[in-house]
Structures are given as structure tokens and as C-alpha cells.
Amino acid sequence: MFYDPRHEPHGLPHDPFHAIVVPRPIGWISTRAATGVANLAPYSFFNAFSTNPYIVGFSSTGRKDTIANVEATGAFVCNLATFDLRAAMNASSAPVGPEVDEFVLAGLTAVPSRLVAAPRVAEARVALECLHTGTIPLRDAAGGRERAWLVLGEVVGIHIDDSILKDGMIDTAALMPIARLGYRDYAVVDRVFAMDRPKA
């Protein structure tokens, strides 16, 4: 099949785009509102964009509480969602008001970060403390009205649980990070393989 998503319906029960760009890491973003209320929400449009400096970002359809908090305080934390925390991650996605603390809702422990104002998930074995570097409105090629925003942050602090380090490297299979697929589907990394890059 082929269709132009700008002008043609795909004719399928669900949007196939979400099932094509997969697997997507989950940005489990924690923030603190200017009022002091903690916020925690998973974003499946998330990734790392640079290593010099370390930059990560997440995209939000609609200006949700997370964006408001990041822009008000200048900080967020990306907590790694793993298989053992899948139910809590899912619980934190509930559509609740800004007065609700999703840490409490999901039965998680909010602990202070070292370098940023946003809290982090104590149960997460990896967390990235980030300073907000910018919010970019996402428009179509014709320059139409923005409906989504890309939030970028510089990673200024990295927490790694020593239990997932093996011979000085992160044991990804033991960590079991989860990723978003299409529809209601997720994947878990429990098997890895290595390949050497071609030499010139």
C-alpha cells in the first residue's frame, strides 16, 4: 500500500506510523511545577540527539504539564523505564490534572536530583538530569500551525546503579529497558548482539 498522510486516509484500524518507527525509547520525564507539585509522565517520542554536548529530547503533542514545568523551572529528569517498572510507568501516563503527583499515583519514590530542581525516580536504575536548552514548535512543511513541541535538554548529571555495570559497561540485557511499539505494544531488550564496524 501507499498513501500520502497529508491528504489521504490510510484506511487501517489504527495509525500505522506509530508501528513503523520502532522500537522507540521511552522518555520517562520527571519535573516539578513552580507550585512545587512533582510530575512524572512517559513520552514515546524521545531520544538522544548529541554526545557533545549530551542532548536528549522528547516531543509532546499538545502543551502538557511537563512542558509548562520544564519551561518554568528550566529542568527535567529522564528516568529509564525498565521491565520491572512497566506497570508504574503505565500508571504515570494517566490523564490527571496538574495538582496530581504522579509519583504518588504510580507508587514511586521521588528523590532530589544532584544538580537540577526536578526530582528523579528512586526506583529507576538510570536517570539523566537535564537543563532545558530549548523548546521547538513542530510544524509541517507548509509552515502550518504547530500542534507538537520538541523539548531539548543538556544532560548535566547521570545516575547509574552499580548493579547493572559488568566489566565497566552497562549490561543492557540485565537492565531490560522497555521501548514503545505501535498500538498498545511494547518491547523489552533482554538479548543483545555485537557487530564490529567495517574498517577503511
Backbone torsions as a table, in degrees:
resi	resn	phi	psi	omega
1	MET	NA	158.7	173.0
2	PHE	-145.7	140.8	172.7
3	TYR	-151.8	153.0	175.3
4	ASP	-95.0	106.2	-173.6
5	PRO	-64.2	-14.0	177.7
6	ARG	-74.9	-29.6	-170.1
7	HIS	-130.5	-13.6	-173.7
8	GLU	-123.5	139.1	171.8
9	PRO	-72.6	145.4	179.9
10	HIS	-77.8	-21.4	176.7
11	GLY	76.4	7.8	-180.0
12	LEU	-100.2	161.7	-178.3
13	PRO	-61.6	-30.6	-178.1
14	HIS	-139.1	157.6	-179.3
15	ASP	-63.0	116.7	-177.6
16	PRO	-72.5	-18.8	-177.8
17	PHE	-55.5	-41.0	-178.3
18	HIS	-64.2	-24.5	-179.3
19	ALA	-96.3	-1.7	-178.8
20	ILE	-94.4	-46.9	-179.6
21	VAL	-88.6	84.3	-174.5
22	VAL	-143.0	158.9	-9.4
23	PRO	-77.6	151.2	179.3
24	ARG	-111.0	128.9	175.0
25	PRO	-60.7	152.2	-179.8
26	ILE	-100.7	121.0	173.8
27	GLY	-88.3	102.7	-178.8
28	TRP	-91.1	92.3	-165.2
29	ILE	-94.3	124.5	175.3
30	SER	-110.3	140.0	-180.0
31	THR	-141.9	175.2	172.5
32	ARG	-132.5	131.0	178.5
33	ALA	-71.1	160.9	176.5
34	ALA	-59.8	-24.9	178.1
35	THR	-79.0	-10.1	179.4
36	GLY	102.8	-9.3	-178.6
37	VAL	-74.7	131.4	177.7
38	ALA	-77.3	148.9	-179.2
39	ASN	-135.3	142.7	179.2
40	LEU	-145.4	126.4	-177.4
41	ALA	-150.9	140.3	176.7
42	PRO	-88.3	140.3	177.3
43	TYR	-126.2	121.9	-177.4
44	SER	-88.3	-9.3	170.7
45	PHE	-100.4	87.5	-172.9
46	PHE	-147.2	148.0	172.9
47	ASN	-172.1	174.9	171.7
48	ALA	-94.3	141.2	-175.4
49	PHE	-118.7	-16.3	-176.2
50	SER	-161.3	153.0	173.6
51	THR	-113.6	-2.1	179.4
52	ASN	-146.5	82.2	4.2
53	PRO	-80.9	168.7	174.3
54	TYR	-68.5	117.9	179.8
55	ILE	-127.3	130.0	171.4
56	VAL	-123.2	160.9	179.8
57	GLY	-156.0	157.8	175.9
58	PHE	-137.3	151.8	-179.8
59	SER	-112.3	137.6	179.8
60	SER	-123.1	127.8	171.2
61	THR	-83.6	112.9	-172.5
62	GLY	89.5	149.6	-179.3
63	ARG	-87.8	92.1	-174.9
64	LYS	-88.4	177.5	-177.6
65	ASP	-56.0	-37.2	-177.6
66	THR	-58.6	-46.9	-179.7
67	ILE	-63.1	-44.8	179.4
68	ALA	-57.9	-42.0	-179.8
69	ASN	-67.2	-44.1	179.8
70	VAL	-60.6	-45.4	-177.7
71	GLU	-70.1	-30.2	179.6
72	ALA	-76.3	-34.6	-173.9
73	THR	-110.2	-16.8	178.4
74	GLY	79.1	18.3	-175.3
75	ALA	-152.1	154.8	169.1
76	PHE	-156.2	166.0	175.9
77	VAL	-125.2	135.0	172.0
78	CYS	-101.2	115.1	-179.9
79	ASN	-99.4	135.0	-177.1
80	LEU	-75.4	122.9	176.9
81	ALA	-84.5	123.8	-178.4
82	THR	-122.4	168.5	-173.7
83	PHE	-56.5	-39.3	-179.0
84	ASP	-69.3	-19.2	-178.8
85	LEU	-106.7	12.8	-174.3
86	ARG	-60.4	-40.7	-178.7
87	ALA	-67.4	-40.6	178.2
88	ALA	-67.0	-40.4	177.1
89	MET	-59.9	-45.0	179.8
90	ASN	-64.8	-41.0	179.3
91	ALA	-61.7	-34.8	-178.0
92	SER	-73.1	-6.5	178.9
93	SER	-89.1	1.8	-178.2
94	ALA	-59.8	138.6	179.9
95	PRO	-78.1	87.6	-177.9
96	VAL	-117.7	166.9	-178.3
97	GLY	-75.3	167.5	-177.1
98	PRO	-65.9	-15.0	179.5
99	GLU	-81.5	-8.1	-177.2
100	VAL	-92.5	130.2	176.3
101	ASP	-89.1	109.4	-177.9
102	GLU	-69.8	-19.7	173.0
103	PHE	-60.6	-47.1	179.3
104	VAL	-66.2	-45.0	-179.2
105	LEU	-56.9	-39.0	-176.3
106	ALA	-93.9	0.0	179.8
107	GLY	70.6	35.9	-178.2
108	LEU	-111.0	165.3	-178.6
109	THR	-105.6	120.5	174.8
110	ALA	-88.8	125.9	177.3
111	VAL	-124.5	152.0	-179.4
112	PRO	-64.9	146.3	172.4
113	SER	-83.0	168.4	-179.7
114	ARG	-81.6	-40.4	-169.1
115	LEU	-120.9	-9.4	-178.6
116	VAL	-127.7	162.1	-176.0
117	ALA	-75.5	-20.8	-177.9
118	ALA	-74.0	144.1	175.5
119	PRO	-78.0	166.8	174.7
120	ARG	-124.6	165.5	179.3
121	VAL	-83.3	115.2	-177.5
122	ALA	-61.6	-33.7	-176.6
123	GLU	-75.7	-16.6	179.6
124	ALA	-74.7	134.0	-176.7
125	ARG	-85.2	-8.0	173.0
126	VAL	-140.5	137.0	176.6
127	ALA	-146.3	141.4	-179.7
128	LEU	-115.4	114.8	175.7
129	GLU	-81.8	130.0	-172.5
130	CYS	-130.0	142.7	170.2
131	LEU	-102.4	132.4	-177.2
132	HIS	-63.8	126.3	177.6
133	THR	-108.9	-15.3	177.9
134	GLY	166.6	156.9	174.2
135	THR	-124.0	124.4	-175.3
136	ILE	-112.1	120.3	174.6
137	PRO	-69.7	136.7	-178.8
138	LEU	-100.6	119.6	-178.4
139	ARG	-119.4	162.3	175.2
140	ASP	-78.0	175.5	-175.6
141	ALA	-62.5	-24.6	179.4
142	ALA	-84.2	-0.6	179.1
143	GLY	79.7	25.2	-177.9
144	GLY	-66.2	177.3	-177.3
145	ARG	-60.2	136.4	179.5
146	GLU	-72.3	140.5	175.9
147	ARG	-126.5	-9.3	179.8
148	ALA	-139.3	157.9	-178.0
149	TRP	-134.8	140.1	175.8
150	LEU	-102.6	120.1	-179.7
151	VAL	-104.2	124.7	-178.0
152	LEU	-114.0	147.9	178.6
153	GLY	-147.1	146.0	174.4
154	GLU	-86.4	129.8	178.1
155	VAL	-77.6	116.9	-177.9
156	VAL	-113.2	-8.3	178.0
157	GLY	-151.4	135.7	-177.5
158	ILE	-126.7	122.3	175.9
159	HIS	-102.7	127.8	176.8
160	ILE	-132.3	124.5	175.7
161	ASP	-69.1	126.1	-177.7
162	ASP	-58.7	-23.4	-177.0
163	SER	-67.0	-18.3	-179.2
164	ILE	-98.7	5.3	177.2
165	LEU	-92.2	130.3	178.9
166	LYS	-133.3	118.4	-177.3
167	ASP	53.7	38.6	176.5
168	GLY	79.7	7.4	179.4
169	MET	-128.7	152.7	176.9
170	ILE	-69.6	128.8	177.9
171	ASP	-87.6	90.3	-173.7
172	THR	-60.9	-40.3	-178.8
173	ALA	-64.4	-36.6	178.1
174	ALA	-73.9	-32.2	179.2
175	LEU	-69.1	-36.1	177.7
176	MET	56.5	57.6	175.1
177	PRO	-66.4	149.0	177.3
178	ILE	-105.2	155.9	-178.4
179	ALA	-135.3	156.2	-179.3
180	ARG	-91.0	135.4	172.3
181	LEU	-111.4	-158.0	177.0
182	GLY	-86.4	170.6	174.0
183	TYR	58.9	-129.1	176.9
184	ARG	-103.2	17.7	-170.8
185	ASP	-93.4	145.0	175.3
186	TYR	-130.3	165.6	174.5
187	ALA	-130.8	158.6	175.8
188	VAL	-127.7	138.0	176.9
189	VAL	-87.8	105.9	176.7
190	ASP	-127.4	8.2	178.3
191	ARG	-149.3	133.0	-179.9
192	VAL	-130.6	159.1	172.9
193	PHE	-140.3	157.5	-176.7
194	ALA	-116.6	148.9	173.6
195	MET	-140.3	135.7	175.1
196	ASP	-79.0	141.5	176.6
197	ARG	-72.1	148.6	177.0
198	PRO	-62.2	146.8	177.9
199	LYS	-96.2	147.6	-178.8
200	ALA	-69.1	NA	NA
